[in-house]
Amino acid sequence: MPQSTLLARARHWLGSLPAACVVALVSVSYAVSYAVMIFGGSGDALLQAGLPLMFVTSVLCLLVICFTSSLPFMLGGADSNSVGCSR
């Protein structure tokens, strides 16, 4: 692979890094807030189990959609419609 192609790919990935950081920050905040809504009312034991679960599922969802979507701007993660608190 020519060096100019590698430099172009590196510039592309570095140019996308700020957007990736913003998406990660928003996804983490959604995961924490929804985990507290779902698992927080039943005690600390459920929250300690549910918070990592929300992080793992958010990361997996983002990665699967990122690498399998034909649209480059597609994202996925926890949403209020999919959480559906019934209190």
VMD Tcl script that builds the backbone (N, CA, C; Angstrom):
set m [mol new atoms 261]
animate dup $m
set s [atomselect $m all]
$s set {name element resname resid chain x y z} {
  {N N MET 1 A 0.849 -1.175 0.000}
  {CA C MET 1 A 0.000 0.000 0.000}
  {C C MET 1 A 0.896 1.240 0.000}
  {N N PRO 2 A 0.653 2.186 -0.901}
  {CA C PRO 2 A 1.485 3.391 -0.961}
  {C C PRO 2 A 1.346 4.236 0.305}
  {N N GLN 3 A 2.410 4.994 0.574}
  {CA C GLN 3 A 2.423 5.810 1.781}
  {C C GLN 3 A 1.374 6.918 1.722}
  {N N SER 4 A 1.084 7.449 0.548}
  {CA C SER 4 A 0.082 8.504 0.432}
  {C C SER 4 A -1.310 7.988 0.811}
  {N N THR 5 A -1.590 6.723 0.498}
  {CA C THR 5 A -2.873 6.134 0.880}
  {C C THR 5 A -2.964 5.974 2.392}
  {N N LEU 6 A -1.873 5.567 3.007}
  {CA C LEU 6 A -1.866 5.434 4.467}
  {C C LEU 6 A -2.049 6.782 5.153}
  {N N LEU 7 A -1.411 7.811 4.620}
  {CA C LEU 7 A -1.573 9.148 5.197}
  {C C LEU 7 A -3.005 9.653 5.037}
  {N N ALA 8 A -3.610 9.373 3.902}
  {CA C ALA 8 A -5.000 9.800 3.685}
  {C C ALA 8 A -5.929 9.084 4.657}
  {N N ARG 9 A -5.706 7.798 4.887}
  {CA C ARG 9 A -6.535 7.069 5.855}
  {C C ARG 9 A -6.322 7.587 7.271}
  {N N ALA 10 A -5.078 7.879 7.611}
  {CA C ALA 10 A -4.797 8.413 8.950}
  {C C ALA 10 A -5.475 9.762 9.154}
  {N N ARG 11 A -5.435 10.619 8.141}
  {CA C ARG 11 A -6.117 11.920 8.248}
  {C C ARG 11 A -7.623 11.749 8.396}
  {N N HIS 12 A -8.172 10.789 7.664}
  {CA C HIS 12 A -9.618 10.535 7.749}
  {C C HIS 12 A -9.994 10.077 9.159}
  {N N TRP 13 A -9.243 9.124 9.701}
  {CA C TRP 13 A -9.547 8.623 11.048}
  {C C TRP 13 A -9.329 9.697 12.103}
  {N N LEU 14 A -8.275 10.490 11.975}
  {CA C LEU 14 A -8.039 11.561 12.947}
  {C C LEU 14 A -9.085 12.660 12.832}
  {N N GLY 15 A -9.595 12.890 11.634}
  {CA C GLY 15 A -10.661 13.865 11.455}
  {C C GLY 15 A -11.974 13.415 12.071}
  {N N SER 16 A -12.165 12.110 12.161}
  {CA C SER 16 A -13.392 11.568 12.756}
  {C C SER 16 A -13.297 11.398 14.267}
  {N N LEU 17 A -12.127 11.561 14.820}
  {CA C LEU 17 A -11.926 11.337 16.252}
  {C C LEU 17 A -12.752 12.265 17.151}
  {N N PRO 18 A -12.851 13.572 16.885}
  {CA C PRO 18 A -13.694 14.417 17.742}
  {C C PRO 18 A -15.165 13.986 17.747}
  {N N ALA 19 A -15.684 13.622 16.584}
  {CA C ALA 19 A -17.075 13.163 16.527}
  {C C ALA 19 A -17.250 11.863 17.299}
  {N N ALA 20 A -16.279 10.974 17.211}
  {CA C ALA 20 A -16.347 9.717 17.950}
  {C C ALA 20 A -16.325 9.958 19.454}
  {N N CYS 21 A -15.559 10.933 19.904}
  {CA C CYS 21 A -15.525 11.260 21.337}
  {C C CYS 21 A -16.863 11.818 21.815}
  {N N VAL 22 A -17.492 12.644 21.000}
  {CA C VAL 22 A -18.800 13.191 21.364}
  {C C VAL 22 A -19.846 12.081 21.417}
  {N N VAL 23 A -19.826 11.193 20.434}
  {CA C VAL 23 A -20.775 10.073 20.415}
  {C C VAL 23 A -20.561 9.176 21.629}
  {N N ALA 24 A -19.311 8.912 21.985}
  {CA C ALA 24 A -19.015 8.082 23.158}
  {C C ALA 24 A -19.513 8.745 24.433}
  {N N LEU 25 A -19.318 10.050 24.571}
  {CA C LEU 25 A -19.778 10.770 25.762}
  {C C LEU 25 A -21.299 10.743 25.876}
  {N N VAL 26 A -21.994 10.955 24.780}
  {CA C VAL 26 A -23.455 10.927 24.793}
  {C C VAL 26 A -23.961 9.510 25.089}
  {N N SER 27 A -23.336 8.512 24.499}
  {CA C SER 27 A -23.758 7.124 24.733}
  {C C SER 27 A -23.546 6.707 26.179}
  {N N VAL 28 A -22.435 7.116 26.765}
  {CA C VAL 28 A -22.179 6.800 28.170}
  {C C VAL 28 A -23.195 7.485 29.068}
  {N N SER 29 A -23.515 8.735 28.781}
  {CA C SER 29 A -24.487 9.441 29.625}
  {C C SER 29 A -25.876 8.815 29.505}
  {N N TYR 30 A -26.268 8.408 28.293}
  {CA C TYR 30 A -27.542 7.704 28.138}
  {C C TYR 30 A -27.538 6.372 28.880}
  {N N ALA 31 A -26.456 5.628 28.762}
  {CA C ALA 31 A -26.380 4.319 29.427}
  {C C ALA 31 A -26.484 4.469 30.941}
  {N N VAL 32 A -25.806 5.453 31.501}
  {CA C VAL 32 A -25.872 5.670 32.952}
  {C C VAL 32 A -27.269 6.089 33.365}
  {N N SER 33 A -27.870 7.019 32.651}
  {CA C SER 33 A -29.192 7.504 33.058}
  {C C SER 33 A -30.258 6.424 32.940}
  {N N TYR 34 A -30.219 5.644 31.874}
  {CA C TYR 34 A -31.208 4.581 31.731}
  {C C TYR 34 A -30.969 3.444 32.714}
  {N N ALA 35 A -29.719 3.147 33.028}
  {CA C ALA 35 A -29.435 2.121 34.028}
  {C C ALA 35 A -29.955 2.533 35.394}
  {N N VAL 36 A -29.813 3.807 35.728}
  {CA C VAL 36 A -30.328 4.291 37.015}
  {C C VAL 36 A -31.853 4.244 37.025}
  {N N MET 37 A -32.486 4.586 35.900}
  {CA C MET 37 A -33.944 4.519 35.848}
  {C C MET 37 A -34.454 3.092 35.974}
  {N N ILE 38 A -33.777 2.149 35.345}
  {CA C ILE 38 A -34.250 0.769 35.342}
  {C C ILE 38 A -33.873 0.046 36.627}
  {N N PHE 39 A -32.599 0.126 37.015}
  {CA C PHE 39 A -32.097 -0.699 38.109}
  {C C PHE 39 A -31.927 0.053 39.429}
  {N N GLY 40 A -32.073 1.365 39.442}
  {CA C GLY 40 A -31.780 2.146 40.640}
  {C C GLY 40 A -32.801 2.040 41.742}
  {N N GLY 41 A -34.052 1.787 41.422}
  {CA C GLY 41 A -35.090 1.764 42.435}
  {C C GLY 41 A -35.104 0.505 43.279}
  {N N SER 42 A -34.426 -0.529 42.863}
  {CA C SER 42 A -34.468 -1.809 43.573}
  {C C SER 42 A -33.269 -2.032 44.477}
  {N N GLY 43 A -32.399 -1.079 44.587}
  {CA C GLY 43 A -31.244 -1.222 45.473}
  {C C GLY 43 A -29.935 -1.183 44.712}
  {N N ASP 44 A -28.869 -1.092 45.490}
  {CA C ASP 44 A -27.543 -0.954 44.892}
  {C C ASP 44 A -27.058 -2.223 44.197}
  {N N ALA 45 A -27.501 -3.377 44.647}
  {CA C ALA 45 A -27.015 -4.626 44.050}
  {C C ALA 45 A -27.433 -4.736 42.582}
  {N N LEU 46 A -28.669 -4.376 42.293}
  {CA C LEU 46 A -29.121 -4.430 40.896}
  {C C LEU 46 A -28.456 -3.357 40.047}
  {N N LEU 47 A -28.225 -2.193 40.633}
  {CA C LEU 47 A -27.562 -1.129 39.881}
  {C C LEU 47 A -26.121 -1.512 39.566}
  {N N GLN 48 A -25.452 -2.173 40.492}
  {CA C GLN 48 A -24.074 -2.616 40.250}
  {C C GLN 48 A -24.007 -3.665 39.154}
  {N N ALA 49 A -25.042 -4.444 39.002}
  {CA C ALA 49 A -25.080 -5.430 37.923}
  {C C ALA 49 A -25.588 -4.817 36.625}
  {N N GLY 50 A -26.495 -3.878 36.717}
  {CA C GLY 50 A -27.128 -3.319 35.526}
  {C C GLY 50 A -26.302 -2.278 34.803}
  {N N LEU 51 A -25.494 -1.531 35.531}
  {CA C LEU 51 A -24.696 -0.480 34.894}
  {C C LEU 51 A -23.672 -1.048 33.914}
  {N N PRO 52 A -22.878 -2.047 34.303}
  {CA C PRO 52 A -21.974 -2.636 33.292}
  {C C PRO 52 A -22.726 -3.286 32.133}
  {N N LEU 53 A -23.884 -3.833 32.421}
  {CA C LEU 53 A -24.693 -4.436 31.371}
  {C C LEU 53 A -25.100 -3.388 30.335}
  {N N MET 54 A -25.495 -2.227 30.789}
  {CA C MET 54 A -25.862 -1.148 29.867}
  {C C MET 54 A -24.656 -0.666 29.068}
  {N N PHE 55 A -23.483 -0.574 29.710}
  {CA C PHE 55 A -22.284 -0.161 28.991}
  {C C PHE 55 A -21.931 -1.162 27.893}
  {N N VAL 56 A -21.933 -2.438 28.230}
  {CA C VAL 56 A -21.559 -3.474 27.265}
  {C C VAL 56 A -22.538 -3.509 26.099}
  {N N THR 57 A -23.835 -3.452 26.390}
  {CA C THR 57 A -24.809 -3.504 25.298}
  {C C THR 57 A -24.750 -2.246 24.430}
  {N N SER 58 A -24.470 -1.097 25.026}
  {CA C SER 58 A -24.335 0.130 24.222}
  {C C SER 58 A -23.138 0.043 23.289}
  {N N VAL 59 A -22.018 -0.437 23.810}
  {CA C VAL 59 A -20.818 -0.557 22.980}
  {C C VAL 59 A -21.036 -1.579 21.863}
  {N N LEU 60 A -21.618 -2.711 22.195}
  {CA C LEU 60 A -21.869 -3.729 21.178}
  {C C LEU 60 A -22.827 -3.224 20.099}
  {N N CYS 61 A -23.857 -2.541 20.520}
  {CA C CYS 61 A -24.824 -2.004 19.560}
  {C C CYS 61 A -24.159 -0.973 18.638}
  {N N LEU 62 A -23.361 -0.085 19.216}
  {CA C LEU 62 A -22.666 0.909 18.397}
  {C C LEU 62 A -21.714 0.247 17.410}
  {N N LEU 63 A -20.965 -0.755 17.848}
  {CA C LEU 63 A -20.001 -1.412 16.972}
  {C C LEU 63 A -20.679 -2.200 15.856}
  {N N VAL 64 A -21.740 -2.924 16.185}
  {CA C VAL 64 A -22.434 -3.714 15.169}
  {C C VAL 64 A -23.038 -2.798 14.110}
  {N N ILE 65 A -23.678 -1.751 14.525}
  {CA C ILE 65 A -24.294 -0.843 13.552}
  {C C ILE 65 A -23.223 -0.094 12.761}
  {N N CYS 66 A -22.145 0.270 13.435}
  {CA C CYS 66 A -21.056 0.987 12.758}
  {C C CYS 66 A -20.440 0.164 11.637}
  {N N PHE 67 A -20.192 -1.105 11.899}
  {CA C PHE 67 A -19.488 -1.922 10.918}
  {C C PHE 67 A -20.400 -2.657 9.938}
  {N N THR 68 A -21.690 -2.711 10.186}
  {CA C THR 68 A -22.571 -3.420 9.268}
  {C C THR 68 A -23.502 -2.510 8.480}
  {N N SER 69 A -23.596 -1.256 8.832}
  {CA C SER 69 A -24.508 -0.348 8.144}
  {C C SER 69 A -23.897 0.133 6.827}
  {N N SER 70 A -24.741 0.329 5.854}
  {CA C SER 70 A -24.270 0.881 4.586}
  {C C SER 70 A -24.233 2.404 4.622}
  {N N LEU 71 A -24.813 2.998 5.644}
  {CA C LEU 71 A -24.786 4.451 5.801}
  {C C LEU 71 A -23.698 4.820 6.812}
  {N N PRO 72 A -22.775 5.705 6.451}
  {CA C PRO 72 A -21.638 5.991 7.331}
  {C C PRO 72 A -22.005 6.770 8.600}
  {N N PHE 73 A -23.167 7.368 8.658}
  {CA C PHE 73 A -23.528 8.192 9.804}
  {C C PHE 73 A -24.485 7.496 10.775}
  {N N MET 74 A -24.723 6.219 10.604}
  {CA C MET 74 A -25.668 5.504 11.463}
  {C C MET 74 A -25.057 5.223 12.834}
  {N N LEU 75 A -25.866 5.414 13.873}
  {CA C LEU 75 A -25.481 5.137 15.251}
  {C C LEU 75 A -26.601 4.351 15.909}
  {N N GLY 76 A -26.280 3.694 16.993}
  {CA C GLY 76 A -27.292 2.972 17.748}
  {C C GLY 76 A -26.924 2.944 19.211}
  {N N GLY 77 A -27.903 2.766 20.033}
  {CA C GLY 77 A -27.655 2.699 21.465}
  {C C GLY 77 A -28.960 2.719 22.223}
  {N N ALA 78 A -28.845 2.912 23.523}
  {CA C ALA 78 A -30.030 2.954 24.366}
  {C C ALA 78 A -30.878 4.173 24.016}
  {N N ASP 79 A -32.185 3.963 24.009}
  {CA C ASP 79 A -33.116 5.036 23.689}
  {C C ASP 79 A -34.294 4.943 24.650}
  {N N SER 80 A -34.974 6.040 24.859}
  {CA C SER 80 A -36.089 6.043 25.805}
  {C C SER 80 A -37.212 5.108 25.357}
  {N N ASN 81 A -37.397 4.944 24.054}
  {CA C ASN 81 A -38.444 4.033 23.578}
  {C C ASN 81 A -38.100 2.577 23.864}
  {N N SER 82 A -36.840 2.226 23.797}
  {CA C SER 82 A -36.445 0.847 24.042}
  {C C SER 82 A -36.316 0.548 25.529}
  {N N VAL 83 A -36.138 1.558 26.363}
  {CA C VAL 83 A -36.012 1.350 27.804}
  {C C VAL 83 A -37.391 1.137 28.408}
  {N N GLY 84 A -38.334 1.993 28.107}
  {CA C GLY 84 A -39.726 1.850 28.502}
  {C C GLY 84 A -39.955 1.599 29.987}
  {N N CYS 85 A -39.657 2.583 30.811}
  {CA C CYS 85 A -39.906 2.429 32.254}
  {C C CYS 85 A -41.403 2.405 32.505}
  {N N SER 86 A -41.846 1.470 33.325}
  {CA C SER 86 A -43.280 1.315 33.578}
  {C C SER 86 A -43.588 1.559 35.044}
  {N N ARG 87 A -43.187 2.671 35.541}
  {CA C ARG 87 A -43.475 3.012 36.944}
  {C C ARG 87 A -44.643 3.932 37.046}
}
mol reanalyze $m
mol bondsrecalc $m
mol representation Tube
mol addrep $m
